[in-house]
């Protein structure tokens, strides 16, 4: 029996879109589909390391970088928008080409705006039905939903009811596009292990903010007394590891090692990206969040989880060691008992 080919295309913007595609790719394989992975940059590198046996296609890069100062984030995005529109156009062309060359039966796009087709069922994966951008939230949300309309359906990796992880991001008052809440997605499993690391630092996301946070934390944690593991989130050919005093520094970790290391860590310091929130909830972890400066979505998630007394957070510039003193008064993240029904979701193909 010939397996149906499904094109799965995560956005290359940090590592979150790629990592949350991992359980979808695994489920496609388990349900007898042939996934074809399409992305670019570090997202593509990461998935090639996870699934070396699968076919890969490189898509045009969005090449969006962040401003050095958070307050210029929106301005920088506006400045980059012609480049972005050009990339989406190139992506549409590439998708058309892929459909002509490969016998594709369906598309799953995680936030890649140009990867869809009228010829096959096309699914858009996002937790942002409300796209926060300050005073222009209404406009960014409208523009986003106009794009989602080109897909057959939208999958939201969260639960519909309270309590949920995405808050108002994934739960608008009104949304006219067919939407399926598929439950939180994580590539990890919670395992009962002995805690051997005091702090695990996970850094990812676009430059220059990734490097700025790395430098800040390396400097700050130098004087920390406990055992620290720091993962830079830089996807290179070979994994590297260096020991600096109390700190062990990796360039990246594959899923298996990362799952083990998070499970073995008492506290995780990271960005408040939505995929990280889903992963840490699945592993029932205590965390401290430092949102990417100027990124409204991460700032909202950090503030919401802080107010719910789940995870403390602070601005990048304000982080000091004593910010970790009251960690124990926060509950940490907890997972929902939710099984994603992939068989039902894939019936569209």
C-alpha positions in Angstrom: 0.0 0.0 0.0 1.4 3.4 -1.0 1.6 5.8 1.9 0.0 9.2 1.5 2.6 12.0 1.6 2.0 14.9 4.0 4.0 18.1 3.7 4.8 19.4 7.2 6.3 22.9 7.2 7.2 24.6 10.5 8.3 28.3 10.6 12.0 28.9 11.3 11.6 31.5 14.1 13.4 30.3 17.2 13.1 26.5 17.6 9.6 26.3 19.0 7.7 25.7 15.8 10.0 22.9 14.8 10.1 21.2 18.2 6.3 21.2 18.5 6.1 19.6 15.1 8.0 16.6 16.3 4.9 14.9 18.0 2.9 15.6 14.8 5.6 14.0 12.6 5.8 11.0 14.9 2.0 10.6 14.8 2.0 10.8 11.0 4.5 8.0 10.8 2.5 5.9 13.4 -0.7 6.4 11.4 1.0 5.2 8.2 1.6 8.5 6.4 4.9 9.6 4.8 5.9 13.0 6.2 7.9 15.3 4.0 9.5 18.1 6.1 9.9 21.5 4.6 11.6 24.4 6.4 14.8 26.4 6.5 17.7 27.4 8.8 18.0 26.0 12.4 14.4 24.6 12.3 15.3 22.4 9.3 18.7 21.4 10.9 16.9 20.4 14.1 14.4 18.2 12.4 17.0 16.6 10.2 18.8 15.6 13.4 15.6 14.2 14.8 14.4 12.4 11.7 17.5 11.6 9.5 15.5 9.0 7.6 12.8 11.4 6.3 12.9 13.5 3.1 13.6 17.2 3.5 12.9 20.3 1.3 14.5 23.7 2.0 12.0 26.5 1.8 12.8 30.3 1.2 13.9 31.9 4.5 11.9 34.7 6.2 15.2 36.1 7.6 13.5 38.2 10.2 15.7 39.4 13.0 14.8 41.2 16.3 15.7 44.7 17.2 18.5 45.2 19.8 16.1 47.2 21.9 12.7 45.8 22.7 10.9 49.1 22.1 12.0 49.0 18.4 10.6 45.4 17.9 7.5 46.5 16.0 9.4 49.1 14.0 11.9 46.5 13.0 9.2 44.1 11.9 7.6 46.8 9.8 10.9 47.6 8.2 11.3 43.8 7.5 7.8 43.4 6.1 8.7 43.9 2.4 11.3 41.1 2.8 8.7 39.0 4.6 6.1 39.4 1.9 8.7 38.5 -0.7 9.6 35.4 1.2 5.9 34.4 1.5 5.5 34.9 -2.3 8.6 32.7 -2.9 7.2 30.1 -0.4 3.9 29.9 -2.3 5.8 29.3 -5.5 7.9 26.6 -3.8 4.8 24.9 -2.5 3.2 24.9 -6.0 6.5 23.3 -7.2 6.5 20.7 -4.4 2.9 19.7 -5.2 3.8 19.3 -8.9 6.9 17.2 -8.1 5.6 15.1 -5.2 2.2 13.4 -4.9 1.2 15.3 -1.8 -2.1 14.4 -0.1 -2.2 17.2 2.5 -0.3 20.1 4.1 0.3 20.9 7.8 1.9 24.4 8.1 3.0 25.7 11.5 2.9 29.4 11.0 4.4 29.3 7.5 2.0 31.8 5.8 2.5 30.8 2.2 2.5 27.0 2.5 -1.1 26.1 1.4 -2.9 24.9 -1.7 -6.5 24.7 -2.9 -5.6 21.3 -4.4 -5.1 19.4 -1.1 -6.4 19.8 2.5 -4.3 22.5 4.2 -4.0 22.9 7.9 -2.6 25.9 9.8 -1.1 25.3 13.3 -1.0 28.3 15.6 -1.7 29.3 19.2 -2.2 32.9 18.2 -5.7 33.6 17.0 -5.2 37.0 18.7 -1.9 38.4 17.5 -0.8 40.9 20.2 1.0 44.0 18.9 0.0 46.7 21.4 -2.3 49.3 20.0 -2.3 47.6 16.6 -3.5 44.2 18.0 -6.8 44.5 16.1 -4.9 45.0 12.8 -2.3 42.3 13.3 -5.1 39.9 14.3 -7.2 40.8 11.2 -4.2 40.4 8.9 -3.4 37.0 10.4 -6.9 35.7 10.2 -7.1 36.8 6.6 -4.1 34.4 5.9 -5.6 31.6 8.0 -8.8 31.8 5.9 -6.8 30.4 3.0 -6.4 27.1 4.9 -9.2 24.5 5.4 -8.9 24.4 9.1 -6.8 25.8 12.0 -5.3 23.6 14.8 -4.7 25.3 18.1 -2.3 23.4 20.4 -4.2 24.0 23.6 -7.5 23.1 25.3 -10.6 25.1 24.7 -11.8 25.4 28.3 -10.1 26.9 31.4 -7.5 26.2 32.7 -5.6 26.6 29.5 -2.0 27.6 28.6 -2.5 30.3 25.9 -5.1 32.6 27.5 -6.5 35.2 25.2 -3.9 34.4 22.5 -5.7 31.2 21.6 -9.2 32.1 22.8 -10.7 35.0 21.0 -14.3 36.1 21.6 -15.1 35.4 18.0 -13.2 33.5 15.3 -14.9 32.7 12.0 -12.4 30.1 10.7 -13.0 26.4 11.4 -10.9 25.7 14.5 -9.9 22.6 16.3 -8.3 22.7 19.8 -6.0 19.7 19.6 -4.5 19.9 23.1 -1.0 21.0 24.1 1.8 19.5 22.0 5.1 18.4 23.5 7.8 16.1 22.3 8.7 15.2 25.9 7.5 12.6 28.6 7.5 13.2 32.3 9.9 10.8 34.0 10.5 10.2 37.7 14.3 10.7 38.0 16.8 12.0 40.6 17.4 15.7 40.4 21.0 16.3 39.6 21.1 19.9 38.3 20.1 23.0 40.2 19.4 25.2 37.2 18.9 24.4 33.5 19.2 27.5 31.2 17.5 27.1 27.8 18.2 29.9 25.3 16.7 30.1 21.8 15.1 32.6 19.4 16.2 35.0 16.7 19.3 37.2 17.0 20.6 39.5 18.4 18.4 38.8 21.4 19.5 35.2 21.8 23.2 36.2 22.1 22.3 39.2 24.5 20.5 36.8 26.9 23.3 34.2 26.7 25.9 36.9 27.6 23.7 38.2 30.4 23.1 34.8 32.0 26.7 33.5 31.6 27.8 36.6 33.5 25.1 36.5 36.2 25.3 32.7 36.9 29.1 32.7 37.3 28.7 33.5 41.0 25.9 31.0 41.5 26.8 28.2 44.0 24.8 25.3 42.5 25.2 23.1 39.4 24.1 24.9 36.1 23.6 23.4 32.6 23.3 26.0 29.9 22.0 25.1 26.4 22.7 27.9 23.8 20.1 26.7 21.2 22.7 26.9 18.4 22.2 24.1 15.9 25.6 23.1 14.6 26.9 20.0 12.8 28.4 18.5 16.0 27.3 18.8 19.6 29.9 20.6 21.7 30.2 20.7 25.5 32.4 22.8 27.7 32.8 23.1 31.5 33.4 26.5 33.1 33.5 26.1 36.9 30.0 25.3 38.1 28.6 25.5 34.5 28.3 22.9 31.7 27.6 24.6 28.4 26.1 22.8 25.3 25.6 24.4 21.9 22.4 22.3 21.5 20.8 19.1 22.7 18.7 16.5 20.8 15.2 15.7 22.1 16.3 12.7 24.1 19.1 14.4 26.0 17.1 17.5 26.5 14.1 15.6 27.9 16.5 13.8 30.3 18.2 17.0 31.4 14.9 18.9 32.0 13.5 16.0 34.0 16.8 16.0 36.1 16.7 19.8 36.7 15.2 21.6 39.7 14.6 24.9 37.9 14.5 26.0 34.2 15.4 29.5 33.2 14.2 30.3 29.6 12.2 32.6 27.3 8.4 32.4 27.7 7.8 31.1 24.2 4.6 29.1 24.0 6.3 25.8 23.0 8.5 26.1 26.1 5.4 26.7 28.2 3.8 23.5 26.8 7.0 21.5 27.3 7.5 22.6 30.9 3.8 22.0 31.7 4.1 18.4 30.3 7.2 17.9 32.6 5.6 19.6 35.6 8.5 22.0 36.1 9.3 25.0 38.1 10.6 27.8 35.8 11.7 31.4 35.7 10.9 33.3 32.5 12.7 36.1 30.7 10.5 37.2 27.7 12.2 38.4 24.5 12.2 42.2 24.8 9.4 43.8 22.8 7.8 40.5 21.9 4.2 41.1 23.0 3.2 37.4 23.0 6.0 36.3 25.3 5.5 39.3 27.5 1.8 38.5 27.8 2.4 34.8 28.6 5.1 35.6 31.2 2.8 38.2 32.9 -0.2 35.9 32.8 1.7 33.0 34.4 3.2 35.4 37.0 -0.2 36.7 37.9 -1.5 33.1 38.3 1.3 32.5 40.7 2.7 29.7 38.5 6.0 31.1 37.1 7.9 34.2 38.2 9.5 36.4 35.5 11.3 39.7 34.8 12.7 41.8 32.0 16.0 40.8 30.5 17.8 43.9 31.8 16.5 43.4 35.3 17.6 39.8 35.9 19.8 39.2 38.9 20.4 36.1 41.0 18.2 37.3 43.9 15.2 37.2 41.5 15.4 33.4 42.1 15.0 33.7 45.9 11.2 33.4 45.9 10.8 30.6 43.4 9.3 28.3 46.0 6.3 30.5 46.5 5.3 29.8 42.9 3.4 26.6 42.0 5.3 25.8 38.7 3.6 24.5 35.6 1.4 21.4 35.5 0.2 19.4 32.6 -3.4 18.6 31.6 -4.5 15.0 31.2 -5.2 15.4 27.5 -4.7 12.8 24.7 -4.4 14.3 21.2 -6.6 12.3 18.9 -4.3 12.3 15.8 -6.3 9.6 14.0 -9.4 11.8 14.0 -7.3 14.9 13.1 -5.7 13.1 10.2 -9.0 11.9 8.8 -9.0 15.2 6.8 -6.4 13.5 4.5 
